[in-house]
Amino acid sequence: MIIRKEIDFDKPLTEAQKNMMKEMEHKPAAPDEDCPEYTEEELLHMMKLAAERRADRQKKTVTLRLSPVALKKAKSLGKGYTSVLSRILENALNNPEVIQRFL
């Protein structure tokens, strides 16, 4: 059985709400079809996938020589311009026509 109670966090808790919260501390979580309990194997698999994805997204530091004009334009983008340059470069490298144009 699911019981829903809404709490306005802008107001202090009432005594009834405090008692309700204390009672909930001792009730076990009950997995259901919307929120199943995962096996140890499933949890390990998800942790492995998360680590792989994190490694794929982790940026590497490199030295790159830019023309003064390119650097000035990049810096004019403001804070975070190196992230913008990274996305531009990644998109360009995924487009064979762009690559061929500059070879």
PyMOL commands that set and color helices and strands:
alter all, ss='L'
color gray80, all
select helices_A, chain A and resi 15-24+40-57+68-75+81-93+96-102
alter helices_A, ss='H'
color red, helices_A
deselect
rebuild
show_as cartoon
